[in-house]
Amino acid sequence: MRKPATPLTERIIDALSNGPRGKVELRNRVVGKDFTYQGFYKALASLRAAEIVTLHRDTVSLSVVWLERERERIAKSADAYHLSGYQSYFGGLKNGKKLSFKFKTLRELDLFWTQAVLIAMQGAGRGVPIISFIPHDWFYLLRPSTADVWFKLLGKENPHVNILTHATREEKKLSEHPRVARIENMFGENPLRQKESAYMNVIGDLVIEAALDEAVVPGIRRAVRGEAVDIDKLTAQKGVFKLSIRRDSAKASVFTKKAQKYFSISL
C-alpha cells in the first residue's frame, strides 16, 4: 500500500530512515509543539495498517517489503520521466528554436536547471562532455541536494569542463568534485564576456543559458569567498531568474571551440 501522507507520518518515516528505533525513542523524537502523543500513536497505527512499518517488542522498523516496492516504483518513474521529459521538451526542439522559462527564486531556478541538464543528457548520451561557462561554482555550497544528484548521475560517464569566468584561485576547492571521473577547470577567463549573473552549459547541440537576478550576485560572491551568508534567505530571495534552452548546432560549435583551447579533454 502507498503511505498515508501527513506531516506526522512523513516525520515518522524520516526518523526511521537510518534504522529501527524503540517506540518511546521514536515518539520523543518526532513529537514536539506541532504534534501530540495521541497524534503520534494514531499516525503510527495508520502506518502499521498500511504495512509501511512493523512493530516487534516495542521496536519500530520500516517494512522491507514496502521499501522494495518504493524503490521499484521510483526507479521506473525516474526512467519513464526522463525519457518522456526529453521527448516532450528537447527531443522535438528543432535547430534554431528555444524554450524560455522564468522563476521567482534561485532555489526554483536551480531545481529546474538541474532537471534540464539531466534530461538533456538523456538525449546526448554517455561520454558527451558538459561544457560550462559559469561565473562561480556555488552549486554544492548553496544547493547540495541538487548538486549531489547531478554528480551522482553524470559524474562517472560524462567529462566536465568549467570556465569560471569571475572566480579567483581562492575558489579552487569549491570546484574539486571527487565524484566526477574527468573534470578540468579554468579560472578567471571570460571568452564570451559574460556578466557575473550569466551562466551557460553546452551539451551536444543544446545551449542552456541561465540569468540570475542581479540582487543575489553579491551574496553568491560572499559565499564562495567563505564569508558567512544566510543560505536559506539567499536561495529564497525573490527576483527574476531566467532559463533558456536552445538547440543551435552552430552556436554550440562556436562555444565548444572557444572552450577547447583551455582543456586537454577532447570536446
Secondary structure, 3 states (H helix, E strand, C coil): CCCCCCHHHHHHHHHCCCCCEEHHHHHHHHCCCCCCHHHHHHHHHHHHHCCCEEEECCEEEECHHHHHHHHHHHHHHHHHHHHHHHHHHHHCCCCCCEEEEEECCHHHHHHHHHHHHHHHHHHHCCCCCEEEEECCCCHHHHCHHHHHHHHHHHCCCCCEEEEECCCCHHHHHHHCCCCCCCEEEEECCCCCCCCCCEEEEEECCEEEEEECCHHHHHHHHHHHCCCCCCHHHHHCCCCCEEEEEEECHHHHHHHHHHHHCCCCCCC
